[in-house]
Amino acid sequence: MHVALSPTAIHARAPRALSPLASDTAASPHLERAPIEIVKLSSRDLQWLPALTHLLIDNVHLGATLGFLAPLSRYQALDYWHGVFARLGQHHMLWIACESEGPGRLLGAVQLSLCPLANAHHRGEVQRLMVHSQERSRGVAGQLMSRLECAAATQGRFLLQLETCADSQAEAVFAHLGWQRAGQIPDHCHSAEGQLQTAVLYYKRLPHLV
């Protein structure tokens, strides 16, 4: 999982209808970049599937450990996202970061899974935080996580957990965003290139809002 390190404030205005642009169109470094908007998707927002598919392939092919091995085919990535959209609802949520002006290029995504167990209605799990490789260092990861944490807190989920790879850029991001390291498991999973990696567990306590 590869994400940016510098979080910035979320735009407070309500999400508007956006037209997704395939993320393989690179942002020119010479142009002023548009503000970032965080949008919660529903199962009806299938127009984002092509851009989300490219986002996943981009992350996996750059070494992100997201449950896949490289090379990841477009078919595999699209099949994964169809499964995510089928689960969206009360206990599973998906947010994307996109530019709030122009065609609304996809910049990143993150998911939140709320535990449905009767004795664990106070916690949730962060899943697959991704930022496109051409959009790093814009604060995308910080904005996505801020929106996710706010949504979790408003639903009474004051304990969040996640899993990532030890000594990765993702681990540095979560530590930077105030998450606490709980422990690690050696040889837990294979990297995108096939090598065994150590997984680390993180948690964060949120304010009680309800």
N, C-alpha and C positions, 0 to 999 in steps of 0.2 A: 504494500500500500504506500503510495507516494503522494504527499500532500504539501501545501505551502505552509510557511511558518509564521507569517505576519497577519494576525486577525485584525479586522477593522469593523466599524459599527455597521449594523444591518440597516438598510433603508426601511423606514417605517411605513411607507405607503403600501397600500394593498396590492397584491400581485395582479397584473393585467394579462390579457390574452397575448401570447407571444407566438411567433412563427419560428420553429426550431430550424437552425441552419446546421448542416453537417459539420462536425467539429474538425474535420480534416482541412478546413479552410483556415489557414494560419492567420493570426492577428499580426498586422505589420507593426514592428517596433517603432516605426516612425510616426504612427498615428496615435492621437490621444485616445485612450481607451474609455469606453462607456462605463457608467456606474454599474455595479453588480446588484442584481435582484435575486432574492431567494423565493422560490415558488414551491408550494406543496402540490404534488401530483396526485391525481386520482386514477382509478382503473380505466377511465375514459380518455386519458391524455396520451393515446397511442401514437400521436404525431411525433413524440419525442423518442420513439424506439430507435430510429436510425442513428441519431446523435448519441444516445446512451450506449448503443452497441459499439460505436467507434470509441467512446470514452473508455469502456472496459477493455477493449483490445489495446488501446494506447497504453493503459496502465500495466496490463499484464506483460506486454512486450518490452516494457522498460523495467521489468523485474519486480513489480508489485505482487505481494502474496495475497491473493484474493480468492483462493480456492481453485485456481486454474493453473495449467501448465502451458508454457509457450512452445510452439506457436498456437495461438487461440484463433480458431476459425470464426468467420462472421456468423455461420450457422449456430455454433455453440454459444456465442455471446448473445445472439438474438433469442435463442431458446431460453437462456438464463433470464433475460429481461421479461420475456413473456410470463415466466413463472413468478417473478416479482410482482408484476402488474396483477396477476391472478390473486395474490395474497393481500393486496392493498385494501385497507379497511380499518376497523376499530383497533386491531392489535399490530398492524404493520403499516409503517408510513415511509414515504420517499420524498425527499426534498432535492431540488436541483438549484444550482447557481447558474444564472445566465445574464447576459448583458441586457440592461433595461432599455436600451435604445437600438434602433436599427432592426436587423433580423433576429436578434436575441440568441446569439451564439451560446451553446452549452459550454460551461466552464467546469462544472463538477457536480457531484451528487453524494448523498449520504442516506442511510436507512436507519430506522428505529424500530425494533421489535419489542413490544410490551409483553411481559410474561403473563400468560393467562391463568397460571396456577392460583388457587384460592388463597394460599399462604404466601404469595409473592406478588401481590398487586401493587407493591411499592417500588418495583424495580423494572428496568428495561435494559436492552442491549443495543449498543451502537454497532452497525454493520456496514462494511464496505464504503468507507469514506474515500472518495476518489476526486482528484483534480487533474484536468488535462495537462499534459506535459508542457504545452505552449502557454499555459496560464498560471504558472507557479509564481510565487512572490507577489501576489495581488491581494492576499488576505482571504482567498476563497474558502479555505478550510475553516478558518476562524468564524466566518460568517455562517457557514453551514452548521457548524457545531453549536454556535450560539442560538440559532433558530431551533435546532433539535432539542437542546437543553431546556429552552423556554417552553416548548410544547410539552415535553415530558413533565416538567414541574407543574404546569397548569392541569395536568391529568393526575396529579398526586403521585407521580413516580419520582421519588426523591433520591433514588440510588440507581446510578447507571454503571454498566460494566462494558468492557470491550476486550478484544484479543488482537494482538499485532505481533510482528516479528521483532525480536531483540536487536538492539543496535541499528535499527532502521531509521529512515527519515520520518516515518510515521510515528515511531516511538518518541522521537524528539518533538514532534508536533504536539502530541498529547501531553507530554510533560510541560511544554510551553503553555498549553491551554489550561493548566491547573489540575490535571488528572494525577492520581496517586498510583504508584506501582505496587501491585499486591503480591507478585511472585512470578516464577517462570517455570516452563516445562521444556526440558531439552529434547531435541529430535522430535518435535511435535508434528511438523508437517514439512512437505517439500516446497522449496522455492519454485518460482516460475521456471527456473532453469533446471530443476530436478534435485538440488542439493537439500539435505535435511537441515532444518533451521529450528532454533529455539523460539518458542512462543512466550510472550509476556502478557500478563493479565493486568489490566488497569481498571480503576473505579473512580467515581466522582459522586459526592453527595451534593444534592441540590437543595435550594430553599423550599420549605413547605409552603406552597401557595394555595392549597385547598385542604 
